[in-house]
Amino acid sequence: MLFLLGIVLLILLPSPWSVVGFAVCLVFFVGELLFWRRRVRNVPQSTGAETLIGKEARVVSECRPLGQVELGGEIWAARCEAGTDPGDVVKVVGRDGLELQVEAAAPRSAPL
């Protein structure tokens, strides 16, 4: 954004000030790049199927013991030893390849 502002200043301002404005915007732009590079360098990435463990999913087809669940807009193969019906909420407790291991989530209390 600052770089674009510098280009606009280069076009709109009269001769000596256009170069000064562009140089100032360029310095701030580089400073912002360095700030954000340093800020996000040590942030751990959370990707992969391991991030699904502990999340809740909705059962799409009954799991007795095999079925399907929807999690994050995706349909996953699932195994639930206790058995669940479509529409139930389950919790992901593990995975085996592309198959999620799920168990029935604790029932939520009704609002007062």
C-alpha positions in Angstrom: 0.0 0.0 0.0 2.8 2.4 0.9 4.6 1.6 -2.4 1.4 2.5 -4.4 1.2 5.7 -2.4 4.8 6.5 -3.4 4.0 5.9 -7.0 0.9 8.2 -6.8 3.1 10.9 -5.1 5.7 10.5 -7.9 3.0 11.3 -10.5 1.1 14.0 -8.7 3.7 16.1 -6.9 6.0 18.7 -8.6 9.5 17.7 -9.6 11.7 17.7 -6.5 9.0 16.8 -4.1 7.8 13.8 -6.1 11.2 12.1 -5.6 11.3 12.9 -1.9 7.8 11.6 -1.4 8.5 8.4 -3.3 11.8 7.9 -1.3 10.0 8.3 2.0 7.2 5.9 1.0 9.8 3.4 -0.2 11.7 3.5 3.1 8.5 3.0 5.1 7.5 0.2 2.7 10.8 -1.7 3.3 10.5 -1.1 7.0 7.0 -2.6 7.0 8.2 -5.6 5.1 11.0 -6.2 7.6 8.7 -5.7 10.5 6.1 -8.3 9.3 8.9 -10.7 8.2 10.3 -10.7 11.7 6.9 -10.8 13.4 5.7 -14.0 11.6 9.0 -15.8 11.4 8.5 -17.9 14.6 4.7 -18.5 14.3 4.1 -22.2 14.2 2.2 -23.5 11.2 -0.9 -25.6 11.8 -1.5 -27.7 8.8 -2.2 -31.3 8.1 -4.7 -33.9 9.3 -3.2 -33.8 12.9 -5.0 -30.4 13.4 -8.4 -32.2 13.1 -7.9 -34.1 16.4 -10.0 -32.6 19.1 -12.5 -30.9 16.8 -16.2 -31.6 16.5 -17.8 -33.0 13.4 -21.3 -33.7 12.2 -22.3 -37.3 11.2 -23.4 -37.5 7.6 -24.1 -41.2 7.3 -24.4 -43.5 10.3 -21.2 -44.8 11.8 -21.8 -48.4 12.9 -18.7 -48.7 13.0 -17.9 -47.2 9.6 -19.5 -44.0 8.2 -18.9 -40.5 7.1 -18.6 -37.2 9.0 -18.5 -33.6 7.8 -15.7 -31.4 9.3 -14.8 -28.0 8.0 -17.0 -28.4 4.9 -15.3 -31.7 3.9 -16.6 -35.2 4.1 -14.3 -37.7 5.9 -14.5 -41.4 6.3 -15.0 -42.2 10.0 -15.0 -45.0 12.5 -17.1 -44.9 15.7 -17.2 -48.0 17.8 -20.2 -46.8 19.9 -22.3 -46.0 16.8 -23.9 -42.7 15.9 -26.8 -41.6 13.7 -26.8 -38.9 11.0 -26.9 -35.4 12.5 -25.2 -36.4 15.7 -22.1 -34.4 16.8 -18.9 -36.4 17.4 -15.4 -35.5 18.5 -12.3 -36.5 16.5 -10.0 -38.5 18.8 -7.5 -39.8 16.2 -6.9 -40.8 12.7 -5.7 -43.8 10.7 -4.6 -42.7 7.2 -7.6 -40.8 5.8 -10.1 -42.4 8.3 -11.0 -40.4 11.4 -11.5 -42.1 14.7 -14.5 -40.4 16.4 -16.5 -40.8 19.5 -19.8 -39.3 20.5 -19.5 -35.8 21.9 -20.8 -35.0 25.3 -24.4 -33.8 25.0 -24.7 -30.0 25.3 -27.0 -28.7 28.1 -30.1 -26.9 26.9 -30.0 -23.1 27.3 -32.0 -21.6 30.1 
